[in-house]
Amino acid sequence: MPFRRFQRNRGTSQVEIEPQVAEPEQVAEPEQVAVESLSYSAKEAATLLGIGMQTIYRYLERGDIPSVRVGRKILIPKTAPIFQTLRDGNGRVDGIHTP
């Protein structure tokens, strides 16, 4: 049923019928592709390494773990040597002695 607007301010009892607008065609949503992050946050890295936040920040400050600061956020690349060592399973993982 069309929407009706009464024109009371003109002193008439005529009813004006609003024009109907065609429904827009349903456009298929583009498929969302899962994008894998190239880096870990400091919190994610600490969790993966099983160490505390103070320790991760200490390693980052000393340069034992490479990092990039973007604004206030610290990003640690997934290709960092410490993560490569974990993936390969080569011996002891230490921030100082990574290959």
C-alpha positions, 0 to 999 in steps of 0.5 A, spaced: 500 500 500 503 506 498 504 511 503 499 517 503 501 524 505 495 529 507 496 536 505 493 539 511 497 546 510 494 547 503 487 547 506 485 541 502 483 534 503 486 531 497 490 526 498 497 525 494 500 518 493 507 518 494 511 515 488 513 508 489 521 507 488 523 500 485 527 496 489 534 495 488 536 489 485 540 484 490 547 484 489 551 478 491 556 480 496 563 479 494 566 473 497 571 475 504 577 472 503 581 470 510 587 475 510 593 472 514 597 477 518 604 477 517 606 479 524 604 478 531 603 483 536 607 483 543 602 479 547 601 474 541 608 473 541 609 472 548 603 467 549 606 463 543 613 463 546 610 462 553 614 468 556 611 474 560 610 481 557 616 484 561 620 478 558 618 480 551 619 487 552 626 486 555 627 482 548 624 487 544 628 493 547 635 489 547 634 487 540 634 480 541 627 479 537 626 484 531 620 488 531 617 494 528 613 500 531 607 502 528 604 508 532 603 505 539 603 498 537 609 493 536 609 488 531 614 482 530 614 479 524 612 472 523 619 470 519 623 472 526 629 467 527 626 465 534 619 463 530 623 459 525 627 456 530 620 454 534 617 451 527 624 447 525 624 444 532 632 446 532 634 445 539 633 450 545 629 457 543 633 463 546 632 470 544 640 471 545 642 464 541 637 464 535 640 462 529 
